[in-house]
Amino acid sequence: MPVLAVKILKSLWDRSSSLLIFLFLFIGFSLFVPHFFSLINLAGLALSISMVGMVSCSMLFCLASKAFDLSVESVVAFSGIVVAVAINASGSVLLGIVCAVVAGGLIGFANGLVIAKFRMNALITTLASMQIVRGLAFIVSDGSAVSIYKPEFFVFGSGTVFGIPNPVIITVVIFVFFGLLFNNTSFGKNTLAIGGNEDAARLSGINVSRTRIIIFTLQGLVAGFAGVVLASRMASGQPNTSSGFSLDVISACVLGGVSLSGGSGSITGIIVGVLIMGSAQNAMNLVNIPTFYQYVLRGLILLLAVLLDRLKHRFNFRRKSNGDSA
């Protein structure tokens, strides 16, 4: 019986380790952190994680294909500036939103093109584009916030439907869309195949370059859309916003069980990872932990998540090797 219990626990840990960690944290926070398990706080928590949730869905494809995108934080800021400038210049909210999302998509396309066609390292490419796009945001805005004077635009990020904030509804829709795309299409399977073994994927007939370009274009489109939502909530485009946002997104993905080695991941894991990050941040705010200490704790959480990922993969590799040798 003890052996069976150990096997069950190992199976649960392998399949649902992130979920078990989240449940443990959520119960602990609910019991020991004042006001955490309250309707107002949980609603605020859902709203606070909506931005990270949106972009984590597309980052899943980047990480699963053994790449990542550090430029998303600059794309969010730049698209917020673009939507503000476009709305003020044209008077059209729809045109402003389209311009901002397309701008994000073009940046993602450029990243994907350089990485896929010129075989550039994703770290160097997106680090460079992060600096370039942030600079463009300051240039276009002349280094200051660009206010938006269209009240109907504010509903987009600040309105509610049946009491549920619009950004939360948008995030749920994006989760469903990317979940279907990842699990039920050849594009999702190709993404995993590329992350698992790029050469084998190419030999099997997968157009690796085209798939990578599509992945980064999707990432840019979603980051651009997230920038529109943020600008709507802030009633302005801010060139210096979202600093460190890329690391928050990648941290949520890693906490959700997405491997930095590529070839694995799930939309369910992304949701859990976002919830872990958001709950930890929310709990630290409720107990008034100073911001500087929060940076340290968030860094330790990310380091622990990466360490667990490496240990888990090493354990699985040894188990498979022992099984093969047996």
C-alpha positions in Angstrom: 0.0 0.0 0.0 2.7 2.5 0.8 4.4 1.7 -2.5 1.1 2.4 -4.4 0.7 5.6 -2.5 4.2 6.7 -3.5 3.5 5.9 -7.1 0.3 7.9 -7.1 2.0 10.8 -5.5 4.8 10.6 -8.1 2.3 10.5 -10.9 0.4 13.5 -9.6 3.6 15.4 -9.2 4.7 14.6 -12.8 1.4 15.6 -14.3 0.1 18.3 -12.0 3.0 19.7 -9.9 2.2 23.3 -10.8 -1.4 22.8 -9.9 -0.5 21.2 -6.5 1.8 24.1 -5.8 -0.9 26.6 -6.6 -3.5 24.9 -4.4 -1.0 24.7 -1.5 -0.2 28.5 -1.9 -3.9 29.4 -2.3 -5.0 27.6 0.8 -2.1 29.0 2.8 -2.8 32.6 1.6 -6.5 32.2 2.3 -5.8 31.0 5.9 -3.0 33.3 6.9 -3.1 36.4 4.8 -5.8 38.9 5.9 -8.5 39.7 3.3 -6.9 37.4 0.6 -10.0 35.2 0.3 -12.5 38.0 -0.2 -14.6 38.7 -3.2 -13.2 42.2 -3.7 -9.6 41.0 -3.5 -10.1 38.0 -5.7 -11.8 40.3 -8.3 -8.8 42.6 -8.1 -6.4 39.6 -8.4 -8.2 38.5 -11.6 -7.8 42.0 -13.1 -4.1 42.3 -12.0 -3.1 39.0 -13.8 -5.1 39.7 -17.0 -2.2 41.4 -18.8 0.3 38.7 -18.0 -2.3 36.1 -18.8 -2.8 37.5 -22.3 0.8 37.6 -23.3 1.7 34.3 -21.6 -0.6 32.4 -24.0 1.5 33.4 -27.0 4.8 33.1 -25.1 3.8 29.5 -24.6 4.4 28.9 -28.3 7.8 30.7 -28.2 9.0 28.6 -25.3 7.6 25.4 -26.6 9.5 26.0 -29.8 12.7 26.5 -27.8 12.8 30.3 -28.1 11.5 33.3 -26.1 10.7 36.9 -26.7 12.1 39.6 -24.4 10.7 42.5 -26.5 7.1 42.1 -25.4 7.4 44.7 -22.7 8.5 47.3 -25.2 5.8 46.3 -27.7 3.2 46.8 -25.0 4.5 50.3 -24.3 4.9 51.2 -28.0 1.5 49.9 -29.0 0.0 52.0 -26.2 1.7 55.1 -27.7 0.5 54.2 -31.2 -3.1 53.7 -30.2 -3.1 57.1 -28.3 -1.4 59.0 -31.2 -3.6 57.3 -33.8 -6.9 58.0 -31.9 -5.9 61.6 -31.3 -4.9 62.2 -34.9 -7.9 60.4 -36.6 -10.6 60.6 -34.0 -11.4 56.9 -34.7 -11.0 54.4 -31.8 -11.2 51.4 -34.2 -8.5 52.8 -36.4 -6.3 53.4 -33.4 -6.7 49.9 -32.1 -6.0 48.4 -35.5 -2.8 50.5 -35.9 -1.5 49.5 -32.5 -2.2 45.8 -33.0 -0.7 45.8 -36.5 2.4 47.7 -35.2 2.9 44.9 -32.6 2.4 42.3 -35.3 5.0 43.9 -37.5 7.6 44.0 -34.7 6.9 40.3 -34.0 7.2 39.5 -37.7 10.6 41.3 -37.9 11.8 39.3 -34.8 10.6 36.0 -36.4 12.2 36.8 -39.8 15.6 37.6 -38.3 15.6 34.6 -36.0 14.2 32.1 -38.7 15.9 33.3 -41.8 19.2 34.6 -40.5 19.5 32.0 -37.7 20.1 34.7 -35.1 19.8 33.8 -31.4 16.4 34.7 -30.0 17.9 36.2 -26.9 20.1 38.6 -28.8 17.4 39.4 -31.4 14.6 40.2 -29.0 17.0 42.0 -26.6 18.0 44.3 -29.4 14.4 44.8 -30.6 13.4 45.5 -27.0 15.8 48.4 -26.9 14.8 49.6 -30.4 11.1 49.5 -29.8 11.4 51.2 -26.4 13.4 54.0 -28.0 10.7 54.3 -30.7 8.1 54.7 -28.0 10.0 57.6 -26.5 10.6 59.2 -29.9 7.0 59.0 -31.0 5.7 60.3 -27.7 8.5 62.9 -27.3 9.3 61.3 -24.0 6.0 61.9 -22.2 2.6 60.3 -21.7 0.1 60.8 -24.6 -3.4 61.3 -23.2 -6.5 59.9 -24.9 -9.7 62.0 -25.1 -12.2 59.4 -26.3 -14.4 58.1 -23.4 -15.6 55.2 -25.5 -12.1 53.9 -25.6 -11.9 53.7 -21.8 -14.7 51.2 -21.7 -12.5 48.8 -23.5 -10.1 48.4 -20.6 -12.2 49.7 -17.7 -15.7 48.5 -18.4 -17.5 45.5 -17.1 -20.0 42.8 -18.3 -22.2 41.4 -15.5 -19.7 42.8 -13.0 -16.7 41.1 -14.7 -14.0 43.5 -15.9 -13.5 43.5 -19.6 -9.8 42.7 -19.5 -10.6 39.5 -17.5 -13.2 38.5 -20.2 -10.7 39.2 -22.9 -8.0 37.1 -21.2 -10.4 34.2 -20.9 -11.2 34.4 -24.6 -7.5 34.5 -25.4 -6.9 31.5 -23.2 -9.6 29.5 -25.0 -8.4 30.5 -28.5 -4.7 29.7 -27.8 -5.7 26.5 -26.0 -7.5 25.3 -29.1 -4.7 26.4 -31.3 -2.1 24.6 -29.2 -3.9 21.4 -28.6 -6.1 20.8 -31.6 -4.2 22.0 -34.6 -1.2 20.9 -36.6 0.4 24.3 -35.9 0.5 23.4 -32.2 1.9 20.0 -32.8 4.5 21.5 -35.2 5.5 24.0 -32.5 6.2 21.2 -30.0 8.1 19.2 -32.7 10.4 22.1 -33.4 11.1 22.6 -29.7 11.7 18.9 -29.2 14.1 18.5 -32.1 14.4 21.1 -34.8 16.4 19.0 -37.2 14.0 16.1 -37.0 11.0 18.4 -37.4 12.6 19.8 -40.6 13.3 16.3 -42.0 9.7 15.3 -41.3 8.5 18.0 -43.6 7.7 20.9 -41.2 8.5 24.3 -42.5 10.4 25.4 -39.5 11.2 29.0 -40.7 7.6 29.7 -41.5 6.3 28.3 -38.2 8.8 30.4 -36.2 7.8 33.6 -38.1 4.1 32.9 -37.4 4.9 32.2 -33.7 6.7 35.6 -33.3 4.1 37.4 -35.3 1.3 36.0 -33.1 3.4 37.1 -30.1 3.7 40.6 -31.4 0.0 40.8 -32.2 -1.0 39.7 -28.7 1.5 42.1 -27.0 0.2 44.9 -29.2 -3.4 44.1 -28.1 -2.3 43.9 -24.5 -0.8 47.4 -24.9 -4.1 48.7 -26.2 -5.9 47.3 -23.1 -3.3 48.8 -20.8 -3.6 52.2 -22.5 -7.4 52.0 -22.2 -7.1 51.3 -18.4 -4.6 54.2 -18.0 -6.4 56.6 -20.3 -3.0 57.3 -22.0 -0.1 55.8 -23.7 3.0 55.6 -21.5 6.4 55.1 -23.1 8.1 53.9 -19.9 5.4 51.4 -18.8 5.7 47.6 -18.4 9.3 47.5 -17.4 10.1 43.9 -16.4 6.9 42.7 -17.9 8.8 40.2 -20.2 10.3 38.4 -17.1 6.9 38.3 -15.4 5.4 36.5 -18.5 8.3 34.1 -18.8 8.2 33.4 -15.0 4.5 32.6 -15.2 5.2 30.2 -18.1 8.0 28.4 -16.3 5.9 28.2 -13.1 3.2 26.6 -15.2 5.5 23.8 -16.2 6.6 25.1 -19.6 10.2 23.8 -20.2 12.9 26.3 -21.2 14.4 23.3 -23.2 11.4 23.4 -25.5 9.1 20.6 -26.7 6.6 20.7 -23.8 3.9 22.9 -22.3 0.2 23.3 -21.9 -2.4 26.1 -21.8 -3.6 24.7 -18.4 -0.1 25.0 -17.0 0.1 28.6 -18.2 -3.2 29.5 -16.4 -1.8 27.9 -13.2 1.5 29.7 -13.6 -0.2 33.0 -14.0 -2.3 32.3 -10.9 0.8 31.4 -8.9 2.6 34.6 -9.9 -0.5 36.8 -9.3 -1.4 35.2 -6.0 2.1 35.5 -4.6 2.3 39.2 -5.7 -1.1 39.9 -4.2 -0.3 38.3 -0.9 2.9 40.2 -0.6 1.0 43.5 -1.2 -1.6 42.5 1.4 1.0 41.9 4.1 2.8 45.1 3.1 6.1 43.6 2.1 8.3 46.5 0.8 8.7 46.6 -3.0 12.4 46.1 -2.9 12.0 42.8 -1.0 9.3 41.8 -3.4 11.8 41.9 -6.2 14.0 39.6 -4.3 11.2 37.1 -3.5 10.0 37.1 -7.1 13.5 36.4 -8.3 13.8 33.5 -5.8 10.4 32.1 -7.0 11.7 32.2 -10.6 15.0 30.6 -9.7 13.2 27.9 -7.7 10.8 27.2 -10.7 13.7 26.8 -13.1 15.6 24.6 -10.6 12.5 22.4 -10.2 12.1 22.2 -14.0 15.7 21.0 -14.4 15.5 18.5 -11.6 12.2 17.2 -13.0 13.6 16.7 -16.5 16.8 15.1 -15.1 14.7 12.7 -13.1 12.5 11.8 -16.1 15.5 11.3 -18.3 17.1 8.9 -15.8 13.8 7.0 -15.4 13.5 6.6 -19.1 17.1 5.5 -19.4 16.6 2.9 -16.7 13.5 1.7 -18.4 15.2 1.4 -21.7 18.2 -0.4 -20.2 15.9 -2.8 -18.4 
